[in-house]
Amino acid sequence: MTAPAASAAPTAAGGLATLRRLILYVLLFAQVVIAASGLSGLLERLFRTASTLVSGDVTGLALSLAFALIGGPLALLLWWFVWRRLDDESERRAPGWGLYLTGIYTVSLIIATTSLLNLAASFIGAQERQWPSPLANGIVWAAIWMWLRWMWKHPRKPSSHLEDVRAVVGSVFGLLLGAGAAIAALSTLLDVAIRGYGASATFEPWWFPILRSLVWAAGGAAVWWWHWFREGGRRFQTGLVDVSIIAVGIFVAGSTALGGLGVILFVLLRLAFDRSDPLNDLLEPLAPAIAAAVIGALVWRYHRTTSVHRSTRTRRASLLVTSAVALAAAASGVGVVVNALLAAAVSPLAGGATRTLLLGGISSLAVGAPVWWLAWKPRHQPRTAGDIPPGRRVYLVAFFGVSAVVALITLLVIGYRLFEFLLGDVTGGSLLDRIRAPLGLLVAAGLVAGYHFALWRHDRALLAAVAPAHNRTIERLTLVTGHPSGSVDPEALGRRIADATGGAKVTTWLRADDGGAGLPPSSTPPPGVEEVTRQVAAALEAVTAHHVLVVTGPGAHIEVIPLAATGGAPVLGRPAPGRDIRP
């Protein structure tokens, strides 16, 4: 009866350690922020008042002194306690330490960068310079940033498993900051060139705002370059870096570029067919749209080229995200066009507003449809099960699900408008005029959902045609094999077994007690990967368990053990470098 208590002891100890780390790192984070706030407040007063420290604001000075003289020593004490425990590798690899480093690194980088760039931009032009505050914040938080970087690269206590986090945080922040400021600078320049300086004249020369935006753009580009190239962010082959490339470099940049192109086409169409507004108002969105299209396209192109040199999964994901953004733009255009046509049928006299709405829908459709066609290639769909790329079925199901949800919501809105029309005052407009907007969205969502559902069924039929006749239920397979010094590479064997079992998740482990003894004698030709794979597949023919343990060796011996789910998991030696292997 003492076994359950003994087995529960390590779990309880692990839970207490996690709770201890959580409390400690939260307190350390708060104390660092408090101490930094106090130090920056004191520095700001020193820079502002020179020889007079107290200049009427006694409350603010007292607060800064309390934060600096009380919060600072407490932060140092907590850090010393944490730093001592980091001699243990388990502490350095704990999620709490990683979250603390990531959080405080992000905060220090953002505050230091924005403060110093704000200080630099304030010296351009004749505006009032509030330099003490950004200078003080920049100095304090830049020192904290350098302190964190020192801890990250400490020779005896390195956090090598978090280097990709630092690179991703810095590169994403720098890219967003630099691209946004570059769009602002180019937009101001193009607006002066298109509409003239008088359209946005202020009390300072027109190039001052451009120079200030260029300062921010240069700072953001420097932060991005430092983390992406100097810190080696582009060299990390991790999922986090791939996600940042897809999310920011492809999705955000692609959406910005397509949105800018859509607005450009909309303005041009209005200049050609809809001059209902003054020319200056028509041209107002043109400069920001051109800037967004140019900068977004450059960022998208760079990350699209970068994704080509990474894994096949990343390349495929970049194409799917590009297709998703373009399809969303095209579907929105279809909905707006249907809305405009219904508006023209209901109220033919309201020509100006209907024409503007129609031109907006045509612009979105004309920009999104060609990009979707090039990225998705609807004429080159898979003809066999082997042609179906990874991630395609997830993409189809996701788009079908989102479209179905949108269609359901629009149906509810249409029903609400219908009953409101029947039960309410009939002088509030026609029924078609009330439901034309949700009806256009319903048509677009229905087309997208129907198309992707048809493709999903087509792919399912291709996969079902080549599926084995018997029902395979093996989902996970744990392979225990000998050392890779023999004739069979554990990684290659795991991949072949994953293919042979129809997509089971294979985890490869090396025998800790093998040492080469599990291999066949040298006088006997050792079996190759193909032979071992054939033997394992034959041994698994009659197995229907969800999780199977396969032990190979010594020699040609293979043992298959069906496993049942329990509260714990056995430890079978040490893992091979291949880890989890999927086909």
Buried (B, 14 or more C-beta within 10 A) or exposed (E): EEEEEEEEEEEEEEEEBEEEBBEBBBBBBBBBBBBBBBBBBBBBBEBBBEEEEEEEEEEBBEBBEEBBEBBBEBBEEBBEEBEEBBEEEEBBEBEBBBBBBBBBBBBBBBBBBBBBBBBBBBEBBEEEEEBBBBBBBBBBBBBBBEBBBEBBBEEEBBBEEBBBBBBBBBBBBBBBBBBBBBBBBBBBBBBBEBBEEEEBEEEEEBBBBBBBBBBBBBBBBBBBBBBBEEBEBBEBEBEBBBEBBBBBBBBBBBBBBBBBBBBBBBBBBBEEEBEEEEEEEBBBBBBBBBBBBBBBBBBBBBBBEBBEEBEEEBBBBBBBBBBBBBBBBBBBBBBBBBBBBBBBEBBEEEEEBBBBBBBBBBBBBBBBBEBBBEBBEEEEEBEEBEEBBEBBBEBBEBBBEBBBEBBEBBBEBBEEBEEBBEEEEEEEEEBBBBBBBBBBBBBBBBBBBBBBBEBBEBBBEBBEEEEEEEEBEBBBBBBBBBBBEBBBBBBBBBBBBBBBBBEBBBBBBBBEEBEEEBBBEEEEEBBBBEBBBBBBBEBBEEBEBBBBBBBBBEEEEBEBEEBEEEEEEEEBEEBBEBEEBEB
